[in-house]
Amino acid sequence: MTERQTRWIAWSGTALAGLSGLLVAANIVLAMVNARTQVEVAARQQFIADGPQYTAVGEALVHSLDAAAAATNDQTLIAMMQRHGLSPAGATPARRTR
């Protein structure tokens, strides 16, 4: 091998080493971004999985409000429920005065 070929091989090796270093750095950055994305996806999946429990809590709250409105005939509570599209079961409708 001539000195020129040896120099070319040395520079090629250095360039390939630098390129592999850049690829390692890019891999680290992508792994960090991927980990952050996986955390976000896991949080969303947990929220979706907890949805039925939230629904059950909401339904229990509506039932207890309905029972409270029926038991006390609280016109303010009945009006609030009607504003939100709920109709208390045992409540009498509020009379409007003209």
Residue pairs with C-beta under 8 A, 6 or more apart in sequence:
1 9
62 86
65 77
65 81
65 86
65 88
66 81
66 86
66 88
66 89
66 90
68 74
68 77
69 77
69 78
69 81
69 88
69 90
69 91
70 88
70 89
70 90
70 91
71 90
73 91
73 92
75 94
77 88
78 88
78 91
78 93
78 94
79 94
81 87
81 88
82 88
